Amino acid sequence: MRLVTFLALSLLLIQAPAARAQSSQDKSEREDQLDIPRSSDPGKQPVLRIFLRDEVNIWTSPFRRTSYSSKGFVKYVVPFTLITGALIATDRKTAEVLPNTADQSKWSLRVSQIGAPYSLAGMAAGMYLISRATGDKKARETGFLGAEAIMHSQLVTLVLKSATRRERPLDAKLQGIGGTAFWRGGDSFPSGHASGSFALATVFAYEYGKDHKWVPYASYGLATLVAASRLSAEKHWVSDIFVGGSMGFLVGRYIYRIHHDPRVDGVSPARAERFIPDFGYGPRGLTLTWGL
């Protein structure tokens, strides 16, 4: 119960700043009228100050009254907590479903390197550098916000890893550790590869989803492949993957909604409505929806 409560607060930690994105957009529109550069233009903004401000907002949100809207609680926190609790309870059984052979672990580890922090950072940096050469402002914003989302996601997962200290599946099996393997000195929960991959994928999906409908599917598909490879490599439990991916998605969405400049889409600040993908939870389970 203590762990489930901790996870619910952790989700609110990421979800709450995104719920306040609309007010930030209103402020951004006023900045547009004054022609104030945004954080995606690092040459004209105090980047470190913006990054630290976002990090403070993420970590302090659980202690603010405005963070606890009934809609956000029902839509995100309740299903997230229930699903996570169920996955933790069944992690031992799901870890035994795959053959768990040496070849499986070897190839899975190779695939999972796509989602390593240095690989993701390279993708974001490459996108940004190419955009500087071509003058593509959307690509420039995507690279910069993608890098920021990766860093925030890794900081969040690093703190959660230190707090939960869960052993990885293979290590737990070799040491004969029973139960859920929490607070045993490991660093399994949640998955940093899943968190970073979904953070970057979400920025790509939000930036290019309107004009290229295949981008969200490709982005989230690649992130899912990375997450699945960490599971088959016996580096993470299913719940590690789910929580890491959820955190990454929420971090990526928060960074996009707070810092996206509608001008890169050719939209005036007064008409900054966006056609974006979003995840929801309903009677039929998890859904991917599109709307303004």
C-alpha positions as CSV (number, residue, x, y, z in Angstrom):
1,M,0.0,0.0,0.0
2,R,2.9,2.4,0.8
3,L,4.4,1.8,-2.6
4,V,1.1,2.3,-4.4
5,T,0.5,5.6,-2.6
6,F,4.0,6.6,-3.5
7,L,3.4,5.8,-7.2
8,A,0.2,7.8,-7.2
9,L,2.0,10.9,-5.9
10,S,4.7,10.3,-8.4
11,L,2.3,10.4,-11.3
12,L,0.7,13.6,-9.9
13,L,4.2,15.0,-9.8
14,I,4.4,14.8,-13.6
15,Q,0.7,15.2,-14.5
16,A,0.0,18.4,-12.5
17,P,2.2,20.8,-14.4
18,A,0.7,19.7,-17.7
19,A,-2.8,20.5,-16.3
20,R,-1.7,24.1,-15.9
21,A,-0.4,24.3,-19.5
22,Q,-3.3,26.3,-20.7
23,S,-2.5,29.2,-18.4
24,S,1.1,29.0,-19.5
25,Q,-0.1,29.1,-23.2
26,D,-2.0,32.3,-22.4
27,K,1.2,33.8,-21.0
28,S,3.1,32.6,-24.1
29,E,0.7,34.4,-26.4
30,R,1.5,37.6,-24.6
31,E,5.2,36.9,-25.0
32,D,4.6,36.3,-28.7
33,Q,3.1,39.7,-29.0
34,L,6.2,41.2,-27.4
35,D,8.4,39.0,-29.6
36,I,10.1,37.3,-26.6
37,P,12.1,34.3,-27.6
38,R,11.1,30.9,-26.1
39,S,13.2,28.2,-24.5
40,S,13.5,26.4,-27.9
41,D,15.7,29.3,-28.9
42,P,18.7,28.6,-26.6
43,G,20.8,31.4,-28.1
44,K,18.5,34.0,-26.7
45,Q,17.1,32.5,-23.5
46,P,18.6,31.6,-20.1
47,V,18.3,27.8,-20.8
48,L,19.6,26.6,-17.4
49,R,17.2,28.9,-15.6
50,I,14.2,27.6,-17.6
51,F,15.3,24.0,-17.1
52,L,15.6,24.4,-13.3
53,R,12.2,26.2,-13.2
54,D,10.6,23.3,-15.0
55,E,12.3,20.8,-12.7
56,V,11.1,22.7,-9.6
57,N,7.6,22.8,-11.0
58,I,7.6,19.1,-11.6
59,W,8.8,18.2,-8.1
60,T,6.7,20.7,-6.2
61,S,3.4,20.1,-7.9
62,P,2.2,17.3,-5.5
63,F,2.2,19.9,-2.7
64,R,0.0,22.4,-4.5
65,R,-3.8,22.5,-4.2
66,T,-4.2,23.3,-7.9
67,S,-2.5,19.9,-8.7
68,Y,-5.5,17.8,-7.5
69,S,-8.3,18.3,-10.1
70,S,-11.0,15.7,-9.9
71,K,-10.8,15.2,-13.7
72,G,-7.1,14.5,-13.7
73,F,-7.3,12.3,-10.7
74,V,-9.9,10.0,-12.2
75,K,-8.5,10.1,-15.7
76,Y,-4.9,9.4,-14.8
77,V,-4.1,8.6,-11.2
78,V,-6.7,6.0,-10.5
79,P,-6.1,3.8,-13.5
80,F,-2.4,4.3,-13.3
81,T,-2.3,3.2,-9.6
82,L,-4.6,0.2,-10.2
83,I,-2.7,-1.0,-13.2
84,T,0.7,-0.5,-11.5
85,G,-0.5,-2.4,-8.4
86,A,-1.7,-5.3,-10.5
87,L,1.5,-5.5,-12.5
88,I,3.7,-5.4,-9.4
89,A,1.6,-8.2,-8.0
90,T,2.1,-10.4,-11.1
91,D,5.7,-9.4,-12.0
92,R,7.1,-12.7,-10.8
93,K,4.7,-14.7,-13.1
94,T,5.1,-12.5,-16.2
95,A,8.9,-12.6,-15.9
96,E,8.7,-16.4,-16.4
97,V,6.6,-16.3,-19.5
98,L,9.5,-15.7,-21.9
99,P,12.1,-18.5,-22.6
100,N,14.8,-16.2,-21.0
101,T,17.7,-17.9,-23.0
102,A,21.2,-16.5,-23.4
103,D,20.5,-15.6,-27.0
104,Q,17.3,-13.8,-26.1
105,S,19.1,-11.7,-23.5
106,K,22.0,-10.9,-25.8
107,W,19.9,-9.7,-28.8
108,S,17.5,-7.9,-26.5
109,L,20.3,-5.9,-24.9
110,R,21.6,-4.9,-28.3
111,V,18.1,-3.6,-29.4
112,S,17.6,-1.8,-26.1
113,Q,20.7,0.3,-26.7
114,I,18.5,2.4,-29.1
115,G,16.8,3.7,-25.9
116,A,20.0,4.3,-23.9
117,P,20.3,7.9,-22.7
118,Y,23.3,8.6,-24.9
119,S,21.5,7.2,-28.0
120,L,18.4,9.3,-27.3
121,A,20.5,12.4,-26.6
122,G,22.4,11.8,-29.9
123,M,19.1,11.7,-31.8
124,A,17.9,14.9,-30.3
125,A,21.2,16.6,-30.8
126,G,21.4,15.4,-34.4
127,M,17.9,16.8,-35.1
128,Y,18.9,20.1,-33.6
129,L,22.2,20.4,-35.5
130,I,20.6,19.5,-38.8
131,S,17.9,22.1,-38.2
132,R,20.6,24.8,-37.6
133,A,22.1,23.9,-41.0
134,T,18.8,23.8,-42.9
135,G,16.9,26.6,-41.1
136,D,14.0,24.3,-40.2
137,K,12.5,25.9,-37.1
138,K,10.2,22.9,-36.3
139,A,13.1,20.5,-36.4
140,R,15.1,22.8,-34.2
141,E,12.4,23.0,-31.6
142,T,11.9,19.3,-31.8
143,G,15.5,18.6,-31.1
144,F,15.8,21.1,-28.3
145,L,12.5,20.1,-26.5
146,G,13.3,16.4,-27.1
147,A,16.7,16.8,-25.3
148,E,15.0,18.7,-22.4
149,A,12.3,16.0,-22.1
150,I,15.0,13.3,-22.0
151,M,16.9,15.0,-19.2
152,H,13.8,15.6,-17.1
153,S,12.7,12.0,-17.5
154,Q,16.0,10.7,-16.5
155,L,16.2,12.9,-13.4
156,V,12.7,11.7,-12.3
157,T,13.5,8.0,-12.9
158,L,16.9,8.4,-11.1
159,V,15.2,9.7,-8.0
160,L,12.5,7.0,-8.1
161,K,15.2,4.3,-8.6
162,S,17.1,5.6,-5.5
163,A,13.9,5.6,-3.5
164,T,12.6,2.2,-4.4
165,R,15.9,0.3,-4.8
166,R,14.4,-2.6,-6.6
167,E,16.5,-5.6,-7.8
168,R,16.4,-6.4,-11.5
169,P,14.7,-9.7,-12.5
170,L,17.9,-11.5,-13.4
171,D,19.7,-10.4,-10.3
172,A,16.8,-11.3,-8.1
173,K,16.6,-14.8,-9.7
174,L,20.4,-15.4,-9.2
175,Q,20.2,-14.2,-5.5
176,G,17.0,-16.1,-4.8
177,I,15.2,-12.9,-3.7
178,G,11.5,-13.4,-3.3
179,G,8.5,-11.1,-3.2
180,T,8.5,-7.9,-5.3
181,A,12.3,-7.2,-4.8
182,F,11.8,-3.6,-3.6
183,W,14.3,-2.0,-1.2
184,R,16.9,-4.6,-1.9
185,G,19.6,-2.3,-3.2
186,G,18.9,-2.5,-6.9
187,D,18.0,0.2,-9.5
188,S,15.3,-1.5,-11.6
189,F,12.2,0.6,-10.9
190,P,11.2,2.4,-13.1
191,S,12.9,1.8,-16.5
192,G,15.1,4.7,-17.5
193,H,15.2,3.4,-21.1
194,A,11.4,3.3,-21.3
195,S,11.1,6.7,-19.7
196,G,13.6,8.4,-22.0
197,S,12.3,6.7,-25.1
198,F,8.7,7.6,-24.5
199,A,9.7,11.2,-23.5
200,L,11.4,11.7,-26.9
201,A,8.7,9.8,-28.8
202,T,6.0,12.1,-27.3
203,V,7.8,15.2,-28.4
204,F,8.1,13.9,-31.9
205,A,4.5,12.8,-32.0
206,Y,3.1,16.1,-30.8
207,E,5.4,18.1,-33.1
208,Y,4.7,16.1,-36.3
209,G,1.4,14.3,-35.6
210,K,-0.8,16.8,-37.3
211,D,0.9,16.7,-40.7
212,H,2.2,13.2,-40.7
213,K,-0.2,10.7,-39.1
214,W,2.4,7.9,-39.2
215,V,4.8,9.7,-36.9
216,P,3.1,9.0,-33.6
217,Y,2.8,5.3,-34.5
218,A,6.4,5.1,-35.6
219,S,7.6,7.1,-32.5
220,Y,5.6,5.2,-30.0
221,G,6.3,1.9,-31.8
222,L,10.0,2.4,-31.5
223,A,9.7,3.4,-27.8
224,T,7.6,0.2,-27.2
225,L,10.2,-1.9,-28.9
226,V,12.9,-0.5,-26.6
227,A,10.7,-1.1,-23.6
228,A,10.0,-4.6,-24.6
229,S,13.6,-5.4,-25.2
230,R,14.5,-4.3,-21.7
231,L,11.9,-6.8,-20.5
232,S,13.1,-9.7,-22.7
233,A,16.7,-8.9,-21.6
234,E,15.6,-9.5,-18.0
235,K,16.7,-6.1,-17.0
236,H,13.2,-4.9,-15.9
237,W,9.9,-6.2,-14.6
238,V,6.7,-5.4,-16.5
239,S,5.7,-2.8,-13.9
240,D,9.1,-1.1,-14.4
241,I,8.3,-0.7,-18.1
242,F,4.8,0.5,-17.5
243,V,5.7,3.2,-15.0
244,G,8.8,4.3,-16.9
245,G,6.9,4.7,-20.1
246,S,4.0,6.5,-18.4
247,M,6.4,8.9,-16.8
248,G,8.2,9.5,-20.0
249,F,5.0,10.2,-21.9
250,L,3.8,12.7,-19.3
251,V,7.2,14.5,-19.2
252,G,7.3,14.8,-23.0
253,R,3.7,16.1,-23.1
254,Y,4.5,18.6,-20.3
255,I,7.6,19.9,-22.1
256,Y,5.8,20.3,-25.4
257,R,2.7,22.0,-24.0
258,I,4.7,24.4,-21.9
259,H,7.3,25.4,-24.5
260,H,5.9,24.7,-27.9
261,D,5.9,27.8,-30.2
262,P,2.9,27.7,-32.5
263,R,4.7,29.9,-35.0
264,V,6.9,26.9,-36.1
265,D,3.6,25.4,-37.4
266,G,2.7,28.6,-39.3
267,V,0.0,29.4,-36.8
268,S,-0.4,32.9,-35.3
269,P,-0.3,33.1,-31.5
270,A,-4.0,34.1,-31.4
271,R,-4.9,30.8,-33.1
272,A,-2.6,28.5,-31.2
273,E,-5.0,25.5,-31.1
274,R,-3.1,22.3,-31.9
275,F,-4.2,18.9,-33.4
276,I,-2.4,16.6,-31.0
277,P,-2.4,12.9,-29.9
278,D,-3.4,12.1,-26.4
279,F,-3.8,9.0,-24.3
280,G,-6.9,8.3,-22.3
281,Y,-8.6,5.6,-20.2
282,G,-12.2,4.6,-20.7
283,P,-14.6,1.6,-20.3
284,R,-12.8,-0.2,-23.1
285,G,-9.3,0.4,-21.7
286,L,-6.4,2.6,-22.9
287,T,-7.1,4.7,-26.0
288,L,-5.1,7.0,-28.4
289,T,-7.2,9.9,-29.5
290,W,-6.6,12.9,-31.7
291,G,-8.1,16.3,-31.3
292,L,-7.7,20.1,-30.8
